[in-house]
């Protein structure tokens, strides 16, 4: 990922408010852009602006050190924890394959929904968490590929669990490339053919 124009990428990525969490303490905050300016609203509803100059200083330090610790940026900006979380979010949005699993990813349910909103033309692999750890089970019927807009896999009203999509028995793997996602499904399940939902009947690889 190129970081030289990171400030403008932040403006594009957060043109709508996005709730994120700082890396070390999992403190919630909201990042959003208004009129080419970037703002952060912390958990106490205090709003502050992130200046382009401190973003540039952050990027320069990151390219030197590649540190993911906010304390390593304190001499150039006190907003490093927000910028590191934003960088992780943007990188995840641009990744070709993204996993949403409650035991691997903090706030996986909200992040999965954000991915769906950002990638309406993408694809979702729905499979049991046990598929990766149990060799005795047959994953044929529990593994299915869907379009990101499929109401069958994303119908919240069909579930009573508070985190129905990634926090219960199932998890999601997403991609904008159906062929790549199908290869991931083959690798995890060892199946020769992975079931495709009817929402994909008009889709081709």
Secondary structure, DSSP 4 states (H G I P E B T S, - for coil): ---TTHHHHHHHHTSS-EEEE-TTT--EEEEEEETTEEEEEETT--EEEE-HHHHHHHHHHHHHH----GGGGTTT-S-HHHHHHHHHHHHHHH-SEEEE-TTTSTTHHHHHHHHHHH-TT-EEEEEEGGGGT-SSS--TTT-EEEETT-TTTT-GGG--STTTTTSSSEEEEEES-HHHHHHHHHHHH--SS-EE-GGGTT---
